[in-house]
Amino acid sequence: MGTSVQVTPLSGAYGEGPLCYLLAVDGFRFLLDCGWTDHCDPSLLQPLARVAPTIDAVLLSHPDIMHLGALPYAMKHLGLSAPVYVTEPVFRLGLLTMYDYFLSRWQVADFDLFTLDDIDAAFQNVVRLKYSQNHLLNADKGEGIVIAPHVSGHLLGGTVWKITKDGEDVVYAVDFNHRKERHLNGTALGSFVRPAVLITDAYNALNNQVYKRQQDQDFIDSMVKVLASGGSVLLPVDTAGRVLELLLIMEQYWAQRHLVYPIYFLTNVSTSTVDYVKSFLEWMSDSISKSFEHTRDNAFLLRYVSLIINKEELEKLGDAPKVVLASMASLEVGFSHDIFVEMANEAKNLVLFTEKGQFGTLARMLQVDPPPKAVKVTMGKRIPLVGDELKAYEEEQERIKKEELLKASLSKDEELKASHGSNAKASDPMVVDASSSRKSSNAGSHVGGNVDILIDGFVPSTTSVAPMFPFFENTADWDDFGEVINPDDYMMKQDEMDNNMMLGAGDGMDGKLDEGSARLLLDSAPSKVISNEMTVQVKCSLVYMDFEGRSDGRSVKSVIAHVAPLKLVLVHGSAEATEHLKMHCAKNSDLHVYAPQIEETIDVTSDLCAYKVQLSEKLMSNVISKKLGEHEIAWVDAEVGKVDEKLNLLPPSSTPSAHKSVLVGDLKLADFKQFLANKGLQVEFAGGALRCGEYITVRKIGDSNQKGSTVSQQIVIEGPLCEDYYKIRELLYSQFFLL
């Protein structure tokens, strides 16, 4: 029987809701993403609430609200306590995304679903991995399960997760992008071969994209046209996701066309975001990494984009033409919401959407039903309390403080009585009467005038025995030079450094937020939110261009056909898109295709029979391994037998026949072409083969449908038996390992 695999969508199935799925592998329960929408509706999390305490591990794929927005709430209210696995950029940028989201909400409403401390607590439970790093789970139920993140190509640090158990792979790949972009490489999904299960999305199944170069030019032209006519452009964007690609596009075209219109990137954490991104070059595209290696040129040293954290800079410009990239993309809250209200009633302005708005948000409504039209919006603002309101607030806080002190005192009395009994004072002279500790400081005035300086609330006992501070004997080791020092005690470990970076709202918030945001939070003055509804006449232009960075429908179908999983599970897409992709895959391949509804559990256990076999020590002692890169390989001849009721590979009972020599390796013709060129040979591609010199041709032949088969793929050298033939054959053999 194969590895047991069950998939249950908790959200994001037959719809565009947040991504959240339960995956059970031999009883070990993974939570694949923990997303939410900008509405923060707790009712969407009811399916998650029912299973959250049973989750064994959480895998997050992208650093945006739709993939991780519910994580702080789930850990605070739903009992989710499992370790969270992410890449480093998802950790850092996801943290900033949640800060920005909280601040955007807190500034306009009494937001109490979670706090900044809750965000910190959620992200302190994180394990960070590198791309292609195999991580073996240690939990009892997770024994033998290996997880590994791979490039998704959608957002910086975005992940395709591969979960392996007993040689079978379960691949979770949502929101991937096969195209190489300015700051990201394409997805690594195409390198996977015949996984047992592929879980992917149908979000873009009905969409086809235009050529990227033409799309970029149309994007810039639409903005320049508005700016040249005296208007301004608003781009509602995410905090630290697709906005990074937009920044590089605008930097490039502003430099090429010598444009002077100001560009502003406005979020609560804009400067922190770009500072972190500058240090993530190794997670970006090959072109960015090579550029930095050769010229030390960091692509995110922005020359034309100004990073701001409040609207004061914009207000100084007045109606002057400008481009503003502001969070949040949904237009529900945040800077984009306020700027939209200011710009909407001017026909010369432009609101340029670069991603499809979340369902039910203002952005989606404007995209579906373009202007001219009137929309109702709620404007909120946090202001300090003054006058009678401030006095009433302070009185209420004082009352609450007194009640808490009284409860704490009574609780302490209860604990003393419970621990010492009714005759504690008579039997133990060190116990101090609790009532005496609550007397006024005048009770101890006879022992000196400076008694109260010791510590606030400490009053010497009137009895013969006073409370004593604890005394700990120093048991340190000493040598001829003094006390022995352990250097490790003075070294700050990585976990401690991360904790210092993630202090609570009152403990160094300015170390992780922009100065203005930190000042806003650390201001101790009581405040309140005032809000009012208003009607906005939308006269400005609205344009939607797809810069979401996902593979389109044609590419998704091609990637699925190339990966050729044994079983395919479709999630996250409209009902129409999901059914379309389901029918296409079922019709054009021999896949078993599933598209479960929310809270519907499907069993996608492999039909293959798998057995666990141990290698006996007697067998391995006679195996001669040879080094191949990071691995060791060897021929093994063995017989299957039982030892202590377990299957074991044992040495063969008879002498095995001799083995033929085998060349081990995977040669790409493009790499071989470069290798031959470095050896001084003239080489070029012609008709899918490699033309070497004047007479010799090297080509791959075989059945491409037999994926991963070393027998069906052959490399053939064609040409006359000449000096070049033998030379190229020798160079070809040098690219393989002889076993």
RAZIJO-V905275 format. One line per field, one symbol per residue. ss: DSSP state (a for helix, b for strand, c for the rest). psi: psi as a letter, one per 30 degrees, with the letter a starting at -180 (. if undefined). burial: # if it has 16 or more other ideal C-beta (glycine too) atoms within 10 Angstrom, else .. A space follows every 50 residues. Layout:
ss->???
psi->???
burial->???
//
This chain:
ss->ccccbbbbbbbcccbccccbbbbbbccbbbbbcccccccccaaaaaaaaa aaaaccbbbcccccaaaaccaaaaaaacccccbbbbbaaaaaaaaaaaaa aaaaaacccccccccaaaaaaaaccbbbbcbcccbbccccccccbbbbbb bcccccccbbbbbbbccbbbbbbcccccccccccccccaaacccccbbbb bccccccccccaaaaaaaaaaaaaaaaaccccbbbbccccccaaaaaaaa aaaaaaaccccbbbbbcccaaaaaaaaaccaaaccaaaaaaaaaaccccc ccccbbbbcccaaaaaaccccbbbbbccccccccaaaaaaaaaccccccb bbbccccccccaaaaaaaccccbbbbbbbbbbbbccaaaaaaaaaaaaaa aaaaaaaaaaaaaaaaaaaacccaaaaccccccaaaacccaaaaaaaccc aaaccccccccccccccccccccccccbbccbbcccaaaacccaaaaaaa acccccccaaacccaaaaaaaaccccbbbbbbbbbbbbccbbbbcccccc ccaaaaaaaaaaacccbbbbbcbcaaaaaaaaaaaaaacccbbbcccbcc bbbccccccccccbbcaaaacccccbbbccbbbccccbbbbbbccbbbbb bcccccccccccbbccccaaaaaaaaaaccccbbbbccbbbbcccbbbbb bccccccccccccbbbbbccccaaaaaaaaaaacccbbc
psi->klkkkkkjkflhkhlgllkjkkkjjhfkjkjjlilllffhjfffgeeeef feffkfkkjkflhleffgffeeeefeffgkglkkklleeeeeeeeeeeee eeeeeefglijgelleeeeeeeffhkkkllkgkkjkkflefgkfkkkkkl kfgelkfkkkkkjkkhfkkkkjjkhljfkkaegklllgeffkjhlekkjl lgegfgkkllkeeeeeeeeeeeeeeeefggllkkjkllehcffeeeeeee eeeeeeghkgkkkkjjlfgeeeeeeeefggeffaleeeeeeeeefgjkfg ikffkkklglgeeefefbgkklkkjkklffgeaaeeeeeeeefegjfflk jjkglkkkkgleeeeeeeillklkkklkklkkllklbeeeeeeeeeeeee eeeeeeeeeeeeeeeeeeeflfgeeefjffkkkeeffgllfffgffflfg effdkkfjkkkfafklkkkkkkkjglkkafgakkkjfffgkjleeeeeef fhllfgihfffflleeeeeeefjfkkllkklkklkkjjflkkkkkjhfhk kaeeeeeeeeeeeilekkkklilleeeeeeeeeeeeeglgljkkillkgk kkjhkkfkkkkkkkjleeeffgkjlkkjbflkllkjklkklkjhgkkkjl kkflkllkklkkjkljkkeeeeeeeeefggkkklkjhgljjjbffkkklk lljffikgkfefjlkkkklljaeeeeeeeeeeefflkk.
burial->.##.######################.###########.#...##.###. ##..########################.#.#.################# ########..#.###########..#.##.#.....#....#..#.#### ################.############.#########..#..###### #####.#.#......#..##.###.##...#################### #.##....#.##############.##..##.###..#..##......## .#.##.###.#.##......#####################.##...### ########..####.##...#...#.#..#.#.................. ..............................##...........#...... ........###....................................... .##.#...#..###.###.##.....#........#.#.########### ###.###.##..############..######.##.....#.####.#.. ...###............#..................#.........### #...............#.#..##.##....#.#.....#####..####. ............#.#...#....##.##..##.......
//
